[in-house]
């Protein structure tokens, strides 16, 4: 099997999505595929890579309906000013693996290279959660449906499995994670993200791009440096009366896109590229759908086993903060040092544009390894429906 390398990574600023108040979202009038096209163009421009060298494009999107249906990944390719006119021979696909869609796109691109099928590939993801809101609204509209034969399946708590907030409640309860622990972790995420932003750590990945109104969107809108333990403690549970999951310790609705450039060893040498990281292992697993948040830890454990590594050998972790309960559960299961987990904050503060998040996890992880000098990093996420996906990277 050939080696695959993550050469470059970039993303849009992540905005606050609001289906009922679109004026709050700087990307409200921009299709998700158009956002991804902007990131693709930026990557090709700053690397100086000939667009005709790109042979494959994988696109992640958790809700590929309405204007997020991309015709098998063709729309982002055609909307790219650089790739579109020159990339007609470039293969593409759109992947829905829920919150892991971006990592699944990265896995697809990496495996094409590892199999020797292509030398240069791109993997990206997008979600505009103002234009295409979360599942419950789409179920009400009839855009999303469930098979009638599953409605009364004795082995499946479907109403629970389809409500991510209730699965987070289930995870927190089963793992014995108290409300104050969830809020404390959330506060730390905002503080870390605010500190990383102030210190310029996101400048190498976050692009300043214009929306259709000509406004430059350059700031992540979800980071709240002024939040406090008292403010978080004052929020009511939103999914279960007397529960632990609040709007504060859940990731916010977010719009954004992210993309990576991957190459084989031969392509790295041919194009004079300087990779950020080598892709060591990918793993995805299934878990009980009613406890879907447990998937992050389970996938990480499988990826570690594939790579022959122990948790203490991982210098940096990116564990998706869909809910604060998810990384806290994974940290407990894997025995992790909190100082190595989400060191620049996570989705609680940065936001969680579903299809783009996995790309951000891996891309940010590669940059953290480069800046901090660590060798190995692991990015992992849980997924709706009861799954987990993880990747292990090695710093170059």
Phi, psi and omega in degrees: 000134180282162178275146175239137185237137173273110188269319181205161184208142175207162179211165170283167163294146180264125184258164178276116181272147178203099183303327182271345178227069186300339181295344179278347184255116179296339178258013186302327183260018179239123176299149180298321180292328176290324175299314180297321179300322178297321180290319177303314179299318181296319179295315180295324180293313186283338176273342182071017183284136174296122181305332181290348177283340182283118185259345190207138178227121174249134186236126177262138176204125185284330180232077184279062179233171182053226184277010172264359170285123190247020176057049179069032180082004182286325184299313177300323179296311182291329180285342177290126181291335181267313184281324185307304184291339187244355188252030183298331180274356182285124176286155179210161176202155174247134186240129173248107169229044178054225185294347177265011186301320179294316176294326177294323176295318178297318178299316180300313181295317181297319182289330173299319179289315181297329178281351181083012182283324179221164178253328182228128181219160174235145176227133181214179177200159180206159171200128171247101189273002167275317182282324178231095186289182182295166185311313184308318179294323181287330174295319180296325180282347183084007178288323174249143180224168173234144179298133183299330182291344178270347187302323183242024179298124186293339183264001186229121174272080191297317181300324178286315183298329182276353180249104185298326180295321178290326176293327177292322175299316181298317181295314180298319181293313184293329181270355180069036180266117185282159179303317182293332176291320178298315181292323179296317178296320179299315179301317179297323178298314178295319180295318179293317180295318178297318179294315179298321179295314181296327181274001174082016183292335182272353185296329181284347182241329186271125182266148172263109186234153182267142173268176183301336179278359180086006178277135177275123180258107186232357187240137173288119191276350187267346181292129180240086182294342183264004179290165184214166177299320181294318180295317179294321181293337182277355181278140179279150172300146185247345184249336186210128179301128183075011183279189185246344186268122181240175174297332181288315182265020171244150177290145181279159171298136190214148172243142179170173179214156180210155181209155177230158173244128181238148180218157170279170178299321179297316180292323177302315180291318183297320185264002179063034183279158177239094185297150173279321186201157171262138177277119186267311184202149172234145174210141168223149188220164172253145176225174178302126183299333180286348178232049189301333181297340178289348182296330182297313180294318183296319179292320178298319179299319180290320178296320177299317180297319179298321184276351183068036182241158175254155181307323182290347177275352179272120185278333180214138180240139168240104181249118188300130181267057174304317170220151180301332181298331186292304178295326178297319176297314181296319179298321179290314182296323185261353181066048187270149172282118181304334181292345181258000187253123175050057188291339176255024184082174182218202188296335177301327181255319184278332184107167188221074173286100202318304184289339181268340190301315182299323177295318178297317180304310182290319181294314178297320179301316180297325180284324176297316178300318180296318183284325185264351176079015178285165180264306184248146174222153178230129174247134183213153182212149169272166183218142176305143183093355178088066177215168172214153179218141183215153174226144173247131181243151174239128181295139177271000000 
